[in-house]
């Protein structure tokens, strides 16, 4: 991990992925993150979500938002359990939560209460739909709240077709990354002013941000429609093409000057001065014909051929890779974009690293997510409780 957040303590009362991903990134950056889990039901519900074939020590749902943390299980509905949270917050720099307003009010963890006790606290809160409006108190999840409501799902649905499934936790993980950045900004402000801040993010907000171009288009009277079939691409040089062995390649030639170089790399120099394709406007006017031509070109050879033929091309291209290819991709591995996380001496997994690097080096050694209540005794000892006091709390169920 990095050291840019060394000495920063983060206390988390959050579940699933969105807000936990923010504090996980802070842990990657060197912060001490204490995950406070509920004392019933086995803690964070994300621990119990599993995809088929993912049994064993590594739970992708939980690990994606919780590596590198310490876990304490407290019953915050009991005064004794809630008192331990206050003691933790006395030494905390950051508090993060994604509980709904009703739960926050019931537990007494709204900003005014916590910052009255610790005015230097950075209070970070994630919601589904923001603090105002009819949906303010509704729960939210990534797919419906960030992907579907924002227009992402609509813009990727072909007319008359079914909406595509979300490829991953786009809103959760992008929301976690942006929330981590906002927390870092608030910590910087505190260094300048000595004052804490309240930081908010919402899944719907993340979705609308990701769809910024489409939102702008709608606001100027040019709303973006649904997805365009490959054969009907408006710009043939911003399209995908199938190889003879049923692989897909993405071609992204945003610079008009790349056309000649591209034509030579696909061994079709005759296309360079073809009047139908010689300029951007001509290619746009004859887009269906050029797409059909390029479909024939790419279908004539397999992926291995095109990987070699397109190497060194001025423009940008990429294969549509599956996750198994990603974790073996030298470009991802050599740059540390895919990195190892150690769960224990026998178990590790590969993960996409947090999207930032410091001091021109990869993040380095990372440890897996904590087991439920793994650090309860150690954390309580750090805030002054002796073994007898911890045992007494455990006997009442205030701590697990």
C-alpha positions, 0 to 999 in steps of 0.5 A: 500500500501507499503512505500518503494517508499514513496516520489517518484513521477512518471509522466506517459504518457502512455496508455492501460496496459503494461507501465501503469502496471509498474507505478501502481506497483510503486503506490502499493509500495507507489509512487505518480503516476500522469497519464497524459491523452489525452485531447480528446477522454475520455483519455486513450483508455483503459477506453473504452475497456470492456469485456461482463458483465463488465459494471458499475464502475469497468472496468477490462481492465483499473483497471488492470493497473491503480489503485492507481494513480491520473489523469490529462488531458492535451492537450500536442499538445498545448504549454500551455498543454505541459508547464504543463508537464514540470512543473510536470517533474521538481519535478518528479523522474520517467517518463514513456511512451509507445507512439511510437517514432513519437509521442514522437518526436512530443511532445518533450518527448524523453529522451534527451529533458526531461533529459536535463531539469531534469538530475536526471530523470529516463526515462522509455520507453516501446515499442512493438519491441525495438528501432532498426530493421524494427519493431522499429516504429511499434505499439505492443499489448500483444497477437501478440507482446509478446505471438505470436511472442515469440513462446508462442502461437506456443508451446501451439498449438496442431499439426493441431489445432487452437492456444489457446487464451491468458489467460490474459495480460501475456506480459503486466503484466509481462512486467509491473512488470519487468519494475517496477523492472528496474525502482527501480534499476535505482533509486538505482543507482541514490541514489549512483551516483546522475545521472538519467538513461534511462530504456527500455523494450519491449513486444517482449523482455518480450515474449522471456524472458518468453520462455527462455527454448525454446529459449535455446533449439532452439539455441543448435539444439533441438527446442521445438515442438508444444504441446503434447496431454495429452495421449502422455505426455513424462513424465507421472508425469508431466501431467494433469489428469481428475477426474470423475466429469470432473475436471483436476488436474496437477501433477508435480513430478520433484523429482524421489524420490517422485514416491513411495509416489505418488503411495501410495497417489493414493492407488496404492502401487503395481505400486511402484515396477512394473518393467515398472515404477520403475525408471525414465527411465522405466517410460519414456520408458513406458510413454503411458502405465503409462498415460493410467493407471493414467487416469483410476486411476484419473477417478475413483473418483471425485475432492473432493476425490483427494483433500483429498487423495493428501493432504500432498503428497511429490510432487506438485499437483494443481487443474485447478481452474477458477477465481471464485475459485481463489478469494475464495481460502483460500491460496490466501486470507490468503497470500494476493495474492488476495486482495481488492481494494476500488473504492468508499465507496460502490464499491470494487473489488478483484484483484491479488496483485502485485507480491512482498511483503515487511516486511512480510505483504500483501500490505494492503489498495488499491484504484481504478483507477482515473476517467478521469481528476479527479485530474487535479485541485489539481495537477496543484495547486501543481505546482503553478497554482492558480484557475484563471490560471487553469480556463484559461487553461481549457477555451483553452482546454489545460486542462480538 
